[in-house]
């Protein structure tokens, strides 16, 4: 039973490792220029073009390499903003409680009650659409409330532990207790939440780019490429299949890591 539980984590690490390798390779090298329109329209997959070409004669495999890196970077930056800020808010509210908890969590509830996708659209419209940083800022702010609520619950449950009481008696300040004694013990909750948030960020970025309010040309992202592919399903179905499978593999790999981490905690 234990080996079966660990297999989720191992499989997730393998798949995510491969996708991360693809991301790194795409940063430094692509077999063809992702933007060059000179390889012939709607060429099917072949040894020359592993994923075929699109309606502009661009090499899809090269664009997938670049697009995976863009999507991965946006998702990682987004969930990092949500995790860092959300953890700070959760730490303060969960540890101190009182008025601070009441005020911050009411603001958190207000953000949670507002439809997250609409909030992201509003922020993108204010910052400016079509740029990676605008998507990161918008989605990063959207992810803060979920992390804040999860971490508040964890810090609130840990503050009554004996080692926290002993640390106070020994003269440890609140900052030391929060970041030296409590924060390391929240990792078991933070890591699964991070993996879930990462997957949600990938899908959110893909959705925004699909609607044309995320990353736009000449930059490539998996969501925008999938949006392009929908208009050429008959002429070049390989475009949608290859791009869609890349998104699925990225989400699936990270999802398996989260599942494996959660199952380890149950052991």
Secondary structure, DSSP 8 states (H G I E B T S, - for coil): -HHHHHHHHHHHHHHHHHHHHHHHHHHH--SS-TT---S-TT--S-SSSTT-B-TT--BHHHHHHHHHHHHHHHHHHHHHHHHHHHHHHHHHHHHH-HHHHHHHHHHHHHHHHS-HHHHHHHHHHHH-TB-HHHHHHHHHHHHHHHHHHHHHHHHHHHTTSHHHHHHHHTT--HHHIIIIIIGGGGHHHHHHHHHHHHHHHHHHHHHHHHTTSSB-TTS--HHHHHHHHGGGTTT-HHHHHHHHHHHHHHHHHHHHHHHHHHHHHH-
